[in-house]
C-alpha cells in the first residue's frame, strides 16, 4: 500500500472515502424519510430510480465530460454541487416530490463525479501503480456501500434526519477540500 504513503494519493482516496460515505448516508436517510412519510413502496422505487437513473441516462455523456475537462475541477465541482443539493434536501424533508427531484439532481452529480474520479486515477498514480490504485478505489466503494448506510441507521437512533443530512453536507465539503489540495 505504498500509494497511501504518498500525500496526493492519500488525499484523493480519503476524499473518495468521505464522499462515498456521504452517498451512503444520503441514500439511507432519503429512503427512511420517503418510507415514513408516504408509506407507499412506489415512492421508494422512484427514489432509487431518481438516484441511479442519471447514471443510466447521462452516463455516456458524463464519461465523455470526464475525458474532456480537468478531472479535479469536476470532482470538486460535483462535491460542492451535491453539498448544495443536500442543503436543499434539509429544507424539503416532508415534501416527497421535491425530495425525489433533489435526489435526481444529486444523481446527476454522481453521474459526473464517479467517471471523473475513475479516470483521474491513472493521472494521479501513473501506469506502474494503477492496479493498486484501482484496488484501493474499489475497496473503498465496497466498504462504503455497507458502512455509509450502517452509520446512517445508527445515527437515526441518535439524531434527526435533518442533522444527519448536515453531516452529509460536511462530507462533501471535506471531500472537495481534500480533492482541491495536493491531489491535483
LINJO-V20442 format. One record per residue. N is the residue number from 1. RES is the residue in one small letter. SS is DSSP state (helix for helix, strand for strand, loop for the rest). PHI is phi in degrees with one decimal (* if undefined). BURIAL is + if it has 24 or more other C-alpha atoms within 12 Angstrom, else -. Layout:
# LINJO-V20442
[[N	RES	SS	PHI	BURIAL] [N	RES	SS	PHI	BURIAL]]
This chain:
# LINJO-V20442
[[1	x	loop	*	-] [2	x	helix	-65.4	-] [3	x	helix	-63.7	+] [4	x	helix	-75.3	-] [5	x	helix	-92.4	-] [6	x	loop	-92.5	-] [7	x	helix	-56.1	-] [8	x	helix	-65.4	+] [9	x	helix	-73.3	+] [10	x	helix	-61.2	+] [11	x	helix	-61.8	+] [12	x	helix	-60.2	+] [13	x	helix	-70.4	+] [14	x	helix	-64.0	+] [15	x	helix	-61.2	+] [16	x	helix	-63.5	+] [17	x	helix	-57.9	+] [18	x	helix	-68.2	+] [19	x	helix	-62.7	+] [20	x	helix	-66.8	+] [21	x	helix	-60.8	+] [22	x	helix	-61.4	+] [23	x	helix	-59.4	+] [24	x	helix	-65.4	+] [25	x	helix	-63.6	+] [26	x	helix	-58.0	+] [27	x	helix	-55.6	+] [28	x	helix	-65.1	+] [29	x	helix	-65.8	+] [30	x	helix	-65.4	+] [31	x	helix	-61.9	+] [32	x	helix	-63.2	+] [33	x	helix	-61.3	+] [34	x	helix	-66.0	+] [35	x	helix	-63.8	-] [36	x	helix	-82.3	-] [37	x	helix	-81.7	-] [38	x	helix	-98.5	-] [39	x	loop	59.6	-] [40	x	loop	-114.8	-] [41	x	helix	-61.4	-] [42	x	helix	-56.8	-] [43	x	helix	-68.0	+] [44	x	helix	-64.8	+] [45	x	helix	-62.3	-] [46	x	helix	-65.6	+] [47	x	helix	-61.6	+] [48	x	helix	-64.8	+] [49	x	helix	-64.9	+] [50	x	helix	-62.6	+] [51	x	helix	-75.5	+] [52	x	helix	-98.5	+] [53	x	helix	-57.8	+] [54	x	helix	-57.7	+] [55	x	helix	-66.0	+] [56	x	helix	-70.4	-] [57	x	helix	-75.2	-] [58	x	helix	-117.7	-] [59	x	helix	-53.4	+] [60	x	helix	-62.7	-] [61	x	helix	-71.7	-] [62	x	helix	-72.7	+] [63	x	helix	-65.2	+] [64	x	helix	-65.5	-] [65	x	helix	-60.8	+] [66	x	helix	-64.7	+] [67	x	helix	-80.9	-] [68	x	helix	-96.4	-] [69	x	loop	-111.8	-] [70	x	loop	-59.5	-] [71	x	helix	-63.0	+] [72	x	helix	-65.2	+] [73	x	helix	-68.2	+] [74	x	helix	-61.6	+] [75	x	helix	-65.0	+] [76	x	helix	-64.2	+] [77	x	helix	-60.4	+] [78	x	helix	-72.3	+] [79	x	helix	-63.7	+] [80	x	helix	-66.7	+] [81	x	helix	-60.0	+] [82	x	helix	-66.6	+] [83	x	helix	-61.3	+] [84	x	helix	-61.6	+] [85	x	helix	-63.8	+] [86	x	helix	-65.7	+] [87	x	helix	-60.2	+] [88	x	helix	-62.8	+] [89	x	helix	-63.2	+] [90	x	helix	-57.1	+] [91	x	loop	-90.5	-] [92	x	loop	-126.8	+] [93	x	loop	-64.1	+] [94	x	loop	-111.1	-] [95	x	loop	-113.0	-] [96	x	helix	-56.1	+] [97	x	helix	-65.5	-] [98	x	helix	-66.5	-] [99	x	helix	-60.7	+] [100	x	helix	-65.8	+] [101	x	helix	-62.6	+] [102	x	helix	-67.5	+] [103	x	helix	-62.4	+] [104	x	helix	-62.0	+] [105	x	helix	-63.3	+] [106	x	helix	-64.5	+] [107	x	helix	-61.9	+] [108	x	helix	-64.3	+] [109	x	helix	-60.4	+] [110	x	helix	-63.8	+] [111	x	helix	-64.2	+] [112	x	helix	-89.5	+] [113	x	helix	-66.9	+] [114	x	helix	-61.3	+] [115	x	helix	-64.9	+] [116	x	helix	-63.7	+] [117	x	helix	-63.4	+] [118	x	helix	-62.6	+] [119	x	helix	-78.2	+] [120	x	helix	-79.0	+] [121	x	helix	-56.2	+] [122	x	helix	-60.6	-] [123	x	helix	-64.1	+] [124	x	helix	-72.9	+] [125	x	helix	-107.7	+] [126	x	loop	84.4	-] [127	x	loop	-66.4	-] [128	x	loop	-65.9	-] [129	x	loop	-110.2	-] [130	x	helix	-65.7	-] [131	x	helix	-63.6	-] [132	x	helix	-62.6	-] [133	x	helix	-64.7	+] [134	x	helix	-65.4	+] [135	x	helix	-63.4	-] [136	x	helix	-62.8	+] [137	x	helix	-61.0	+] [138	x	helix	-66.7	-] [139	x	helix	-61.8	-] [140	x	helix	-60.7	+] [141	x	helix	-59.7	+] [142	x	helix	-65.0	-] [143	x	helix	-63.8	-] [144	x	helix	-72.7	+] [145	x	helix	-66.0	+] [146	x	helix	-100.8	-] [147	x	helix	-68.2	+] [148	x	helix	-60.9	+] [149	x	helix	-62.5	+] [150	x	helix	-63.2	-] [151	x	helix	-64.4	+] [152	x	helix	-62.0	+] [153	x	helix	-61.9	+] [154	x	helix	-66.8	-] [155	x	helix	-63.5	+] [156	x	helix	-61.5	-] [157	x	helix	-72.4	-] [158	x	helix	-96.5	-] [159	x	loop	-153.5	-] [160	x	loop	-81.7	-] [161	x	helix	-56.8	+] [162	x	helix	-62.7	+] [163	x	helix	-64.6	+] [164	x	helix	-68.8	+] [165	x	helix	-64.7	+] [166	x	helix	-63.7	+] [167	x	helix	-58.7	+] [168	x	helix	-64.0	+] [169	x	helix	-57.6	+] [170	x	helix	-62.5	+] [171	x	helix	-61.2	+] [172	x	helix	-71.3	+] [173	x	helix	-66.8	+] [174	x	helix	-65.0	+] [175	x	helix	-60.5	+] [176	x	helix	-62.4	+] [177	x	helix	-63.7	+] [178	x	helix	-65.4	+] [179	x	helix	-68.2	+] [180	x	helix	-77.2	+] [181	x	loop	-78.5	-] [182	x	loop	-75.7	-] [183	x	loop	-82.7	+] [184	x	loop	-65.3	+]]
